[in-house]
Amino acid sequence: MADPLPPRRARVTIHPQECSTASSVAQLMLTWEATDGGSGVNQGYVAFQSPGGFTIGWNTAFSGRPSPQSSTYNLAQYSYQGQYNASSGYCSDTTGKTTYLTPAQLASIYFIQTGVGSAGPPTINSVALIPRVINTSAGPVTVQVAVNVSTSQTSLN
């Protein structure tokens, strides 16, 4: 029997809803409950928009296994502080038929990073070449590049 319909999204939850990356990575779990009357659910995907403006893509594999299915994501230490909102998402079955999450469904999927986080992208403070003057007429010369980069949390050399 052919599978004429895409899966139906029943529910997506994230746990914990609040986390902190101030002292270490934060492990989050996304759980999909979805049904497909034909071939079975293959995967669920949700993209989150960070407070800093970048996107985190999160895939949950079902591979035809029954619902619910969960996957974990490690949010990096010092990630942007604030609310991460689901910006897009879909669920597909094993034949490729796809159901896209609606804006109302997406509005209920979010998490909040409450710890001290990065206030912005890294800043390049300085770049230096060592040695500053080179002469390659006698052959190859090794040049070192020294870069100092800082974030709101740390400075790296």
N, C-alpha and C positions, 0 to 999 in steps of 0.2 A: 504494500500500500504506500502510495506517495505521501509525502509530508507537505501539505498545502499551506500551512500557516507557520509564521515565525513564533519564537517563544513569547511567553507572557511574563512580564516582570511583575513579581509579586511584592518584593521588598528588598531594599539594600540598606544595611546598617553598618556603622563603623564603631569600633570600640578600642580604646576609650574615646569618648567624644572630646575630652580635654587631655592634653599631654604637655610635658615640659621637656625641652632639649637643652636646658641650661647646664646640666652636668653630664649628659650622655645622649646617645641616640634615643629616640622614642619609638617603640614598636607599636604599630597600629594594625588592627585586623578589620578587613572589609569582608562582610558576609552577604552573599547573594542568595535569595530564595526566588527561584524562577521555575516555570513549568513549560514543557513543550509536549504536545500531544502526539507528536510523530517520532522524529529521529532522536530527540534528546537534546538538552542544552549543551553547547560546546564551550562557550566562554562568556564572561561578563567583563566589561571595561568601563572604568570611570576615570575622567581627567579632572584634576583639581587645580584651581587657580590659587597661587600663593598670594599673600599680602604684598610680596615683592614683585608680582607680575609674571612669574614664570609658571609653567605647567608641569604637574606631576601626573604621569600616566600610570594607571594601576590595573593590571589584568588579573582576572580570576578564572582559572581553567576548570571546566566541568568535565570535558572529554566524554560526554554522555552519561556520566555518573549522576545519581539522583541529587536533588536539591535538599538542603542547602550546601553550598561550598564556600570556603573561606580562603583568603590569602593574606599574608602579612607584608607590611612595608616598614622599613626602618627610616624614619625621618631623621636627617643628619643633625648632629649637635650644632647648636646656635642657628637653627633654621629661623626664618623670619617669624616674628611674633605676630599673632593675630589669627583671624579666621581664614581657613582654607575652604573655599566653596567648590562644589562639583560644578564644572562648566559644560561637560558633555558626557554622554555615556550610552552604551548599547549592550544588548544581549543577543547572541546569535546561536542558532542551532547547528547540528553537525552537517546539515546540507547547505549552510551559508545564509539562510534566511535570518534577517536581523530586525529587531525591534529597538528603536531609539528612545531614550528616556525623554520625557516631556519636561518643559521648564518647571512645572509644579513638582514633578518627581525629583528633579535635580535640587530644588530649593531645600529639600529636607535632608540632603546628604552633605555634611560638612564636619570639620573638626577644628579645634582651637588649640594653637600652640601658645601656652601661657608663660613659658620661661623667657629669660633674657635671650634675645636673638640678634641676629645681624641687623644692623640698621640700614644696610645698603650693600651694593656690590663691592668687591675688593678695589682698593686704590693702589695704583703703581706709584710708589714714592720716588724710586730712583732706578736707573739702569746704568751699569758701567761695563766697559770692555777693558779687559786686562790681557796684554798690554794695550795702551791707548794708541800706540803707533806700531805698525807692523811692516816688515819688508819680506816679501815672498820671492824675491829674485834668487835666493839661494835654496828655495824649497818651501814645503808647507810649514806653516806656523800655527801653533795651538793658541786659540783665543778663548779666554774664559768670559762668560757673561754673568755678572752679578746683578740680581734683581731684588729689590726690597718691596714687598707687597704687604699691605695691612688691611684689616677689616675693622669693624667696630669692636671686635673682641680680641684680636691678636695681631702681631706683626711677624712676618716671615721673611727670612733672608735666603 
